[in-house]
Each structure stands twice: as structure tokens, then as C-alpha cells.
Amino acid sequence: MKVEVMPEVCQGHGRCQERCPEVFGTDAIEGKCMILMPEVPPELEHKARLAVKNCPEGALVISSD
């Protein structure tokens, strides 16, 4: 599973990082989401999916490879 962020949509609430800090971080300059681990390992998929669902703007996208 892969995750991506649409920075033009992200408002920097940080809910993704709260739910899955292994995969999502916050850009120190703009305060928006940054992906720390684009390819999510199986053991973190559940947490990453919860983080994506909790994004108020829908700025995160999951794709499976």
C-alpha cells in the first residue's frame, strides 16, 4: 500500500500524524502533512488507513501496488 498527500488541499490539522506518526509528519515550514514512509508496511496499514479517513479535507490518498 502507498500513501500520497495533496499539499494544495492539506490545511495542516495534523490528525494524520496523531494517528500514524510512523508514516505521516508535518512540514516545519508550511505546517502541512509530509509523507515519511510512502510505501506503508503491512503492520502499519491499519493505522495509515485510519489516518487517511480522519483527514478533514481528504488530502490523503491510498493506492495499492
N, C-alpha and C positions, 0 to 999 in steps of 0.2 A: 504494500500500500504506500502511496505517495501523498504528500500534502503540499499545497501551494497557498500563498496569500495574494490577494489582490490589494496592493498598497493604496490604490486610489479609493478603495471602498472602506478600508480599515480606519476606525476612529480612535484606536488606542485604548480601549477599555481594559485590556489585559486579562480578560476571562480565559482566553486560551492558555496563557502562561500559568494561571492559577490552577487549571485543571490538568495540564500536562507540561510541566516545566522542562521535561527531557527533550521535548520536540519543539516547543514554542518559546520564544524570548521576546524582549522588547528592544527596539532600536533606541539607543541612547540619545540620538539627535532628534528624531521626529516623534518618538514615543509610540511608534506603531509596531505591529507584530512583525517578527522576523522568524523564519524557519531555521531552527538549529539542526534538525535532522530530517531532510527532505524524504528519505526513504525510511519509513517507520517500521521497526522490527515487530514481529508478531506479538511479542509480550507487551507492547505499548499501544497496539491498535485500538483497544477498547477505550483507553484514556484519551487518545487522539481523537477518536470519533466523538466522544463527549465534549471535548474542547471545541470541535468544529460546530456541533449542534448548539453550543452556548454562545456563539458569536452573534451579537445583536444585529450586525449589519450583513451577515452572510458573506464575509470577506475571505473565508477559508474554503478551499476546495479539496476534496479527496478524489484521487484516481487510483485505480488498481492496475498493476502491471503484471 
